[in-house]
Amino acid sequence: MIDLSVVIPVYGSAPILPRLAERLEQALEALGRPYEVVLVYDCSPDDSWKVIASLCSTRPWLKGVRLRKNAGQHNAIMAGLGIATGRYIVTMDDDLQHSPDDIARIVKILDDGADVCYVQFKRRRHVLWKRLGSRFNDQVASWLLRKPKGLYLSPFRGFIREIRDEMLRYEGPFVYLDGLIVQSTSNIQTLQGEHHDRDDGKSGYSLSKSISLWMQMATSFSIKPLRMASLMGIAASGFGFVAAAALVVQKIVWPQTAVGWTSLIVAVLIMGGIQLLALGVVGEYIGRVLLNVSNKPQYVRGTVLNGESSTTEAQSA
């Protein structure tokens, strides 16, 4: 029986993987409990899969999962969760910015009764736009997901198998792992860790991918954006009525006052902008509904090394 599974999505990290495997083996052997590591290859443009295959050939505790097309970080982790068999599951990045030595601390907190444990960082070794975007995402998540106050959502996390099972019940194509976790339990603990410099290369998370992930959180786990659009429409309508009443009074008191071009343009711009915003929000929801009912897959799984035999599997809605 496997006691601990570590799931890691791999994208553009071929030079880092041998060092990552060494660090993981040292840290996990020290725990003295059965373990496995699942590396999910997310179709990166380098030789990551060849490196994974080479590592799996000499390490029976290492499983390699090859996706047939790029699915994104959270969807790739879901593919790994479907393979993982441990009583505890830890997810982390592939660039050694998350220290394998912290896994023992996560396991200790789970042993003490927590359902989920997040590793929080005092200082993150990311560029400025990523740090600012992360803070913005954290604030929005507090509003949309009602996450516990002070909880920072980190990709370095651990949880018990029962939470994993709840997460796997979600079959839609738009995966946001932290949303699935927060809606599954409130028994969440945190610990402080150090965020290290990337061991090699650069992150595969671009600005567009970060925005896409934020949209998944905003529209897949809450209807508050729709409510916000409705409230903005009500507020704009109220403003329009007040402005119209003011203009009527002005015309009565000062008949010589001409209808202003400025007031007309301002009204058109305000109402037009709010209408376009509301239509965009509604369109985002409708698009996601369409992709759900059309069974867009979360991921398409190909070869699995050191696990089940080579398969092709699509996890769909």
C-alpha positions as CSV (number, residue, x, y, z in Angstrom):
1,M,0.0,0.0,0.0
2,I,1.3,3.4,-1.0
3,D,1.2,5.9,1.9
4,L,2.3,9.1,0.0
5,S,1.9,10.2,-3.6
6,V,3.6,13.2,-5.0
7,V,2.0,14.6,-8.2
8,I,4.1,17.0,-10.4
9,P,3.1,18.5,-13.7
10,V,6.0,18.8,-16.1
11,Y,6.4,21.5,-18.7
12,G,9.7,22.7,-20.1
13,S,11.9,21.3,-17.3
14,A,14.0,18.6,-19.0
15,P,17.3,19.9,-17.5
16,I,15.8,20.1,-13.9
17,L,14.2,16.6,-13.8
18,P,17.3,14.5,-12.8
19,R,18.1,16.8,-9.9
20,L,14.4,16.9,-8.9
21,A,14.3,13.1,-8.8
22,E,17.4,12.9,-6.6
23,R,16.0,15.5,-4.2
24,L,12.7,13.7,-4.0
25,E,14.3,10.3,-3.4
26,Q,16.4,11.7,-0.6
27,A,13.4,13.5,1.1
28,L,10.9,10.7,0.7
29,E,13.2,7.9,1.7
30,A,13.8,9.8,5.0
31,L,10.1,9.6,5.8
32,G,10.3,5.8,6.1
33,R,6.9,5.1,4.4
34,P,5.9,3.7,1.0
35,Y,5.7,6.4,-1.6
36,E,5.4,7.1,-5.3
37,V,6.0,10.1,-7.5
38,V,3.8,10.8,-10.6
39,L,5.3,13.0,-13.2
40,V,2.7,14.3,-15.7
41,Y,4.2,15.3,-19.0
42,D,2.1,18.2,-20.4
43,C,3.4,18.2,-24.0
44,S,6.2,20.7,-23.5
45,P,8.4,21.7,-26.5
46,D,11.6,20.1,-25.0
47,D,12.8,16.6,-24.3
48,S,11.1,16.3,-20.9
49,W,9.3,13.0,-21.9
50,K,12.6,11.3,-22.8
51,V,14.1,12.4,-19.5
52,I,11.0,11.1,-17.6
53,A,11.3,7.7,-19.5
54,S,15.0,7.4,-18.6
55,L,14.3,8.2,-14.9
56,C,11.4,5.7,-14.7
57,S,13.6,2.9,-16.1
58,T,15.8,3.0,-13.0
59,R,13.3,4.1,-10.4
60,P,10.3,1.8,-9.8
61,W,8.8,4.4,-7.4
62,L,8.5,6.9,-10.3
63,K,5.5,6.9,-12.6
64,G,5.5,8.8,-15.9
65,V,2.2,9.9,-17.5
66,R,2.2,11.3,-21.0
67,L,-0.6,13.6,-22.1
68,R,-1.3,13.6,-25.8
69,K,-1.9,17.3,-25.9
70,N,-1.2,20.3,-23.7
71,A,-3.9,20.5,-21.0
72,G,-2.6,23.2,-18.6
73,Q,-1.2,22.8,-15.1
74,H,-4.4,22.1,-13.2
75,N,-5.8,19.7,-15.7
76,A,-2.4,17.9,-15.8
77,I,-2.5,17.5,-12.0
78,M,-6.0,16.1,-12.3
79,A,-4.6,13.4,-14.7
80,G,-1.9,12.6,-12.0
81,L,-4.5,12.5,-9.3
82,G,-6.3,9.8,-11.3
83,I,-3.1,7.7,-11.2
84,A,-2.0,8.4,-7.6
85,T,-2.9,5.7,-5.0
86,G,-1.4,7.2,-1.8
87,R,-3.3,7.9,1.5
88,Y,-1.8,11.4,1.2
89,I,-1.3,13.3,-2.0
90,V,1.2,16.2,-2.4
91,T,1.3,18.5,-5.4
92,M,4.2,20.7,-6.3
93,D,6.0,22.4,-9.2
94,D,8.7,20.8,-11.3
95,D,11.3,23.6,-11.1
96,L,12.6,23.0,-7.5
97,Q,11.3,26.4,-6.3
98,H,9.3,24.1,-3.9
99,S,11.6,22.2,-1.7
100,P,11.1,18.5,-1.4
101,D,12.3,18.7,2.2
102,D,9.0,20.5,3.1
103,I,7.0,17.4,2.1
104,A,7.8,15.9,5.6
105,R,6.3,18.9,7.3
106,I,3.1,18.7,5.1
107,V,2.7,15.0,6.0
108,K,3.1,15.8,9.7
109,I,0.2,18.3,9.6
110,L,-1.9,15.8,7.7
111,D,-1.0,13.1,10.3
112,D,-2.2,15.5,13.0
113,G,-5.7,15.5,11.4
114,A,-5.8,18.3,8.8
115,D,-7.6,17.5,5.5
116,V,-5.5,20.0,3.5
117,C,-2.1,21.7,4.1
118,Y,-0.9,24.7,2.0
119,V,2.8,25.8,2.0
120,Q,2.9,29.6,2.2
121,F,5.9,31.7,1.2
122,K,7.1,34.9,2.9
123,R,9.0,35.9,-0.3
124,R,8.3,34.5,-3.8
125,R,11.0,34.3,-6.4
126,H,8.9,35.5,-9.2
127,V,8.9,38.6,-11.5
128,L,6.9,41.6,-10.3
129,W,3.8,41.1,-12.5
130,K,3.4,37.5,-11.2
131,R,3.6,38.6,-7.6
132,L,1.1,41.4,-8.2
133,G,-1.2,39.1,-10.1
134,S,-1.0,36.5,-7.4
135,R,-2.1,39.0,-4.8
136,F,-5.0,40.1,-7.0
137,N,-6.0,36.5,-7.5
138,D,-5.8,35.9,-3.8
139,Q,-8.1,38.8,-3.0
140,V,-10.6,37.8,-5.7
141,A,-10.6,34.2,-4.5
142,S,-11.5,35.4,-1.0
143,W,-14.6,37.0,-2.4
144,L,-15.6,34.4,-5.0
145,L,-14.7,31.1,-3.2
146,R,-15.1,32.3,0.4
147,K,-11.8,30.8,1.3
148,P,-10.6,31.0,5.0
149,K,-9.3,34.3,5.9
150,G,-5.5,34.6,5.7
151,L,-5.2,31.4,3.5
152,Y,-2.9,31.9,0.6
153,L,-3.6,29.5,-2.3
154,S,-0.3,27.9,-3.3
155,P,0.4,25.1,-5.8
156,F,2.5,23.4,-3.1
157,R,-0.1,21.6,-1.1
158,G,-1.0,18.3,0.4
159,F,-4.4,16.6,1.1
160,I,-5.8,13.4,2.2
161,R,-7.2,10.8,-0.2
162,E,-10.8,11.6,0.6
163,I,-10.4,15.1,-0.6
164,R,-8.7,13.8,-3.8
165,D,-11.8,11.6,-4.3
166,E,-14.1,14.6,-4.0
167,M,-11.9,16.5,-6.5
168,L,-12.1,13.7,-9.0
169,R,-15.9,13.9,-9.0
170,Y,-15.6,17.1,-11.0
171,E,-15.6,16.1,-14.7
172,G,-15.8,19.5,-16.3
173,P,-13.0,20.7,-18.6
174,F,-12.2,23.9,-16.7
175,V,-10.3,22.7,-13.6
176,Y,-9.3,25.0,-10.8
177,L,-7.9,22.8,-8.1
178,D,-8.1,25.3,-5.2
179,G,-11.8,25.9,-5.9
180,L,-12.4,22.2,-5.7
181,I,-10.5,22.0,-2.4
182,V,-12.1,24.9,-0.8
183,Q,-15.6,23.7,-1.6
184,S,-14.7,20.2,-0.2
185,T,-13.5,21.1,3.3
186,S,-12.8,23.9,5.8
187,N,-10.2,21.8,7.7
188,I,-7.3,23.5,6.1
189,Q,-3.9,24.3,7.7
190,T,-0.8,26.1,6.5
191,L,2.9,26.2,7.1
192,Q,5.7,28.6,6.2
193,G,8.2,27.5,3.6
194,E,11.0,29.1,1.5
195,H,10.5,29.8,-2.1
196,H,13.7,29.1,-4.0
197,D,15.1,30.4,-7.3
198,R,14.2,28.3,-10.3
199,D,16.9,25.7,-10.9
200,D,17.1,26.2,-14.6
201,G,15.2,27.8,-17.6
202,K,12.2,29.9,-17.3
203,S,8.6,29.4,-16.2
204,G,6.0,28.1,-18.7
205,Y,3.3,30.3,-17.2
206,S,2.7,33.3,-19.4
207,L,0.5,36.2,-18.8
208,S,-2.2,34.8,-21.0
209,K,-2.2,31.5,-19.2
210,S,-2.4,33.2,-15.9
211,I,-5.5,35.2,-17.1
212,S,-7.1,32.1,-18.4
213,L,-6.6,30.4,-15.0
214,W,-8.1,33.4,-13.3
215,M,-11.1,33.3,-15.6
216,Q,-11.6,29.6,-14.7
217,M,-11.7,30.4,-11.1
218,A,-14.1,33.4,-11.6
219,T,-16.6,31.7,-13.8
220,S,-16.4,28.0,-12.9
221,F,-17.0,28.2,-9.2
222,S,-19.1,31.2,-8.6
223,I,-22.0,33.2,-10.1
224,K,-20.9,36.4,-8.4
225,P,-19.6,37.9,-11.6
226,L,-23.2,37.6,-13.0
227,R,-24.6,39.3,-9.9
228,M,-22.0,42.0,-10.2
229,A,-22.9,42.7,-13.8
230,S,-26.6,42.9,-12.7
231,L,-25.8,45.3,-9.9
232,M,-23.8,47.5,-12.2
233,G,-26.7,47.5,-14.6
234,I,-29.1,48.5,-11.8
235,A,-26.7,51.2,-10.6
236,A,-26.3,52.6,-14.1
237,S,-30.0,52.6,-14.6
238,G,-30.5,54.5,-11.4
239,F,-27.8,57.0,-12.4
240,G,-29.5,57.4,-15.8
241,F,-32.9,58.2,-14.1
242,V,-31.3,60.7,-11.8
243,A,-29.5,62.4,-14.6
244,A,-32.6,62.5,-16.7
245,A,-34.6,64.1,-13.9
246,A,-31.9,66.7,-13.4
247,L,-31.9,67.6,-17.1
248,V,-35.7,67.9,-17.1
249,V,-35.6,70.2,-14.1
250,Q,-32.7,72.2,-15.7
251,K,-34.8,72.6,-18.9
252,I,-37.8,73.8,-16.9
253,V,-35.8,76.3,-14.8
254,W,-33.6,77.5,-17.7
255,P,-35.6,77.0,-20.9
256,Q,-32.7,78.5,-22.9
257,T,-30.4,75.7,-21.9
258,A,-29.6,73.5,-24.9
259,V,-29.4,69.8,-24.7
260,G,-25.7,69.1,-24.1
261,W,-23.6,67.0,-26.4
262,T,-21.4,66.0,-23.5
263,S,-24.2,64.6,-21.4
264,L,-25.4,62.5,-24.4
265,I,-21.9,61.1,-25.1
266,V,-21.3,60.4,-21.4
267,A,-24.6,58.5,-21.1
268,V,-23.9,56.5,-24.2
269,L,-20.4,55.5,-23.1
270,I,-21.5,54.6,-19.6
271,M,-24.4,52.5,-20.7
272,G,-22.6,51.0,-23.7
273,G,-19.6,49.9,-21.6
274,I,-21.8,48.3,-18.9
275,Q,-23.9,46.5,-21.5
276,L,-20.7,45.1,-23.2
277,L,-19.3,44.1,-19.8
278,A,-22.5,42.3,-18.9
279,L,-22.7,40.6,-22.3
280,G,-19.1,39.5,-22.0
281,V,-19.7,37.9,-18.6
282,V,-22.8,36.2,-19.8
283,G,-21.0,35.0,-22.9
284,E,-18.2,33.5,-20.8
285,Y,-20.7,31.5,-18.8
286,I,-22.6,30.4,-21.9
287,G,-19.3,29.3,-23.6
288,R,-18.3,27.2,-20.7
289,V,-21.7,25.6,-20.6
290,L,-21.4,24.7,-24.3
291,L,-18.0,23.1,-23.8
292,N,-19.3,21.1,-20.8
293,V,-22.3,19.7,-22.7
294,S,-20.1,19.0,-25.7
295,N,-17.9,16.8,-23.5
296,K,-14.6,18.7,-24.0
297,P,-12.0,16.5,-22.2
298,Q,-10.0,17.6,-19.2
299,Y,-7.0,15.8,-20.7
300,V,-6.2,13.0,-23.1
301,R,-3.9,10.5,-21.4
302,G,-1.4,8.4,-23.4
303,T,1.5,6.3,-22.1
304,V,1.8,5.5,-18.4
305,L,5.2,4.2,-17.2
306,N,5.7,2.1,-14.1
307,G,1.9,2.0,-13.6
308,E,-0.8,0.4,-15.7
309,S,-0.1,-0.6,-19.2
310,S,0.1,2.0,-22.0
311,T,-3.4,3.4,-22.5
312,T,-5.2,6.2,-24.2
313,E,-7.8,7.7,-22.0
314,A,-9.8,10.9,-22.3
315,Q,-11.3,12.4,-19.1
316,S,-14.3,14.3,-20.3
317,A,-17.3,16.2,-18.9
